[in-house]
Amino acid sequence: MITQAEEKPCVDAEVVNGLHETYEKLKKEPKKTLEHSLQYYIEKQYEFEEKLRKDCSKDNNQESENSEFAGEVSLEG
């Protein structure tokens, strides 16, 4: 997920940083407590997936609007 977020220009830098921070916490999580904290990391994954989807859908909507506007301009010109 981190790699995908880093490769997409539509993803906010704060989201990428949050992914890195969460991953570092997960790597440091003791195996003894992992079964109790795993649900937290699963929920964080869903949150990040939602943020990635929203960030990129905004970007796609703007590109679509811009291309529609460009099309209108070229038709008039």
N, C-alpha and C positions, 0 to 999 in steps of 0.2 A: 504494500500500500504506500509506503514511503517513496519508493522508486516511482510509482505511478504519479504520485502527487508532485514530485520534483520535476517530472518530465512535462507536466501540463502547465502552460503559462497562465491558465485561467485560475489556478489555485493560489489563494492568498498565502503569503509567506508565514503568517502567524499559524496557519493550519499545518504547514510543513514543520515548523518549529515544535508545535504541539505533538505532532506524530513522533518526532525524534525524542522529545522529553518523555513521552509515555513509553516508548520502546525501551529507553534507558532504564526507567523505573521497573519495567517488567523484567528486564535482564537481571536486575539486582534483587528481585523478589526472592526471598528464601523459599526453597522447595517445601519447607514445612508449612508455610503460610499460603502457598500458592492456591491450594484448594479453596481457601476462604476468600481470597482476593481475586480469583479468576473471573468471577461475574463482573467485577468492576472493569476489568480490561475488555471483556466482551462488550459491555455497554459503551465503553470509550470507542471501540472499533465501530459500532453502529453510529455513534455521534460523528466520528470522522468521516465515515462513508457518506452520511447525510450532508456534511459541510462540503465535501468534494463534489457531490452531485449538484448542490446549490450553486457553488462558485462557478462551475463549468456550465451550468444551464444559463446563468446570467450572461456569461461570455458568449455563449451560442446565440442567445436571444438578441444581444447587441449586434453581433455580426449579421444576423438575419435582418434586423432592422436597417443596418447600414447598407447592406446589399440591396434591399428593397428601395431605399432612398436613392442609392446610386443608379438603380434601374430607372427610377422615375426621372431623374435628372437627365440621363442619356436619352430617354424617349422625348423629352421636351426640347433638348438641344439639337 
